[in-house]
Amino acid sequence: MSVTAAGLRDRLQNGELRGLLVAPIVLFDLLVFVVPFGYLLRISLTERTQRGAFVEGSWSLEAFQYVLSTPTLIDSFLFTLWFAAGVTALSLGISLLYAYAIWRAAGGLRVALLGGVLVSMLTAIVVKLFAVQQLFAPNGVINQGVLATGVIQEPLALINSAAGAVIGQLYIVVPYSVLAIYSVLSSVDESLLDAARDLGAGRLRAVVEVIIPHTIPGLIVAGVISFTWSVGSFAAPLLAGSSAERTTGIAISDLLQQNFDWAAAAAMGLLVATTVFVALAVTYGLLSYTGGGTDG
């Protein structure tokens, strides 16, 4: 046994069996990511036709030309970028405050705050969006509560609007952003904040100059999570927005189900995927620039 174990160890050190060890991971990546993406690319390069989904065996850039020359599709893509940027900015602000509250809390309060995040993550998206509709509808709890104060005279348009789409998307992405930021905050020594206060810094200045710099890697990761998820958003704009909030996800769904134009839908999907890849590349560069951690 010892001879066999020694021989196996030598072969591992020489790299003979490393390929076998990584083979399952490579196979998984091929089946789950590379093959579907390759199929999507192939469909996007076929000819469009009104007699089916696409012309099999054909090669054409017609689908890309159609996507890039159709005003409604261009408007959908530009709206999606605006939508994703807005959701990302709001998500970072909300998530930073919530993660900071968890970090400063102790005992049962910290458990409750973390539990709220985990419960939200484990709740189905459709259930969360149904809750958004009930809370922010004209006769919902939020509007009725504000109306009771006399601040407004009629319900706010918080649902079936751009605001509703943004609120619904925030319910989806904020829990993940909170955990991304908190994972970095949890490694920060709280005595740094107390030391800054002892040196005369106010609470806000201590947070801005001491805590925020340490959370930059977490903020970057939270930002890319919020942005990439929002670029491909479908459920929130569909269920909580109006017909004006037509994201690329909804546009692709219409191309597939209503127009039966698979080539154009695939081309639109590749446009979204390219946007996500660019966001990931920028994130990787920013993390490399900041050191990817909290050192310094």
Summary of the structure (lengths in Angstrom):
residues: 296
radius of gyration: 24.4
end to end distance: 48.4
largest distance: 84.4
contacts: 889
relative contact order: 0.13
helix: 75%
strand: 1%
